[in-house]
Amino acid sequence: MRWNTQTAQGESEASGEGTPLIPLAGLLRAVRTPEFQGITFHEVAARSALNKVPPASSMPFRWTINPYRGCSHACVYCFARGTHAYLDLDSGLDFDRQLVVKVNVVEVLKAELARPSWSREHVALGTNTDPYQRAEGRYALMPGIIRALAESGTPFSILTKGTLLARDLPLLKAAAAHVSVGTAISLAMLDPALQSMIEPGTPTPSARLSLISKLRDAGLACGVMAMPILPWLTDGEEQLDALFGSLASAGATGVTAGALHLRPGTKEWFMQWLAREHPRLVGRYRRLYGAGAYAPKDYRTWLARRVSAAKARHGFAGSESFGHRMGASRAGSAAEGSTPESSIALRPAAVQGELF
């Protein structure tokens, strides 16, 4: 579908088609390109686009779309790393470099939205891996997804770190005139040195702050998911104060913040990174997360108090970000500083693998 003249695994540069290295249902070809050194894209023909969240889940939405699996943002702490095990891939480098692209997702989505049984429930994007990671600049799947949802009368929300979202602002603004559209940016640290180490494939904090302002200028409410807050790295009072101050200046309409959690698959990868970059903190993290994926209640309570104080100082008292939930804000409907009720945070009770 794309990169027909690029080098692919096992074939010549001219053909662009290669012998797949991993078994995937619907696999069309595996592609490498000089623009994405070290990354392999496994293009698949998906059988479905809309994914139903199991009824037992505590997620505040019932439907998701994930055009990509794996993520070149390469966030060391990403909660979704463990889901790559379902592809018989590892949750470390494979998650960052072996990416699955559902190249027919728009066509499949249109067919599913046209079914008489589709009840136009809220659909969440960005629940597993980022729909605006770098590959979206080449595959351009999101414009078709946005159009299909809006034309069918289906409300939706997007969570992203990707500043490529700005490309689709006209589409989002047009969609918001017909259906409820929610947008939120993931940003939990301002230090560009730390960001470049722990989120090496993401846009800089300043670029994401600028994106928040662009969304607000377009008349769209924009929440922020300030997660994860990293113990002893980004949980200082001055750090949180600077973060929330910057978010307020950028025009964010709500913020959700919370502590790092380390699920299996993510925990091992994160601890390797920590040992390499901050060895003095390894013992502290082992004690803090030794009992499971989540920081102890005492730490979470302490952090919540510190976060609440910082939010109050910057006009976010009692607020949460827009939330992946049914009924997000329409363009122009959110007053400056107003926030809907539900948190955008992906709930801890979510079952791994349910959001594909």
Phi, psi and omega in degrees: 000322179229164172060042184295345179250010182266164180286133177236167184295127170080005183221179181282163180297329184288324186282323181071009180239136185229170177281123183295143178266341181229146179280121178226137176298130177077013183295128178264314179191164174246135190230137169238150180215145179302335179292338182232071183301131177085355183253137173247131177257122178260102183278125182235153171264104183286146176274339179214156178245319179277125180248125181272128178284134181305143182303330182286347182290149177267009178301143180275025177210159184250345185226144178224161169228130177230096182291341180232152169234137194083163186205126179284356171300330174058034177296123185300327186268003190305125183294338185275359184305318183298339182290342178292342178296335179292344178259008186061035175243159180276163185270003179263253183297325179300320180299323181280332193239343178251093189253137179260131181240121179273085191293340180256019189299325182293314180297317179295318180299315180302319179294320181290322179291337181277353181292140178301334182283346182288122187260014175059045175282161180299138179240133181253136176239142183093021182275336182241299172230160192288124179288347178247031170293171191305323183300336180298334177295335179260320182277332176049054180274330187294322178303317178294323178294315180298313180299316182297316180296313182295316182293335179271356181079026183260120177289152182206167177219153182228131171243130184206157165259353191274122179287352173300342175307328181301330177304326187259013180303316178301320179294318181294319179296319178294320180297321183292347175283348184239328181223164176287129181233129176244138176230144177210147180249137176268117181204116185234003180208150180253341183290110183294333179292314178294317180301319183290338178274319189260341175229059194297338181261008185262158171297156182295160176304319181295325178294323179287324175298319177297323178296320177303313180297322179296319177297318179294319178297333179278359178088012180259135172295143181222109174273172179228134173260099180271067182219142002268146167279128187261120179306132177066002178242320181225012184261011178292152182299317179294323179295315180293321179298318179294320180298307183292328175296318179293321179295320178296317180296327180284343177102014179305141183263001177174156182221137168244131180228148179193166185284154173306138166234148189234095178280163174304138185097318175273318185303314183296317181293317179296317182294327174297316178298316182298317180297328181280319188260329182220064186301332180293343182264354186301312180299319180297316180293322178297321178289322183289321184248015182295333185271353182164201186279340189246146176298151180302156182302322181300317180293316182297324177293316178299314180295320180300320178295317181294318178295316181300319180295318180293320178297318180297322180295337186242021172083015180253015184304129178074004185266157167229167176285177194299328179087135167283090186210166177290130176087053175286175186286148171273157181303132177081356185270343182267121176291156180305122178087354180280153182216135169294172193280323196276145179285146174279346188302138174286122190293142181301334184281358181300141179273129179302136176092355184277350190252028180276000000 
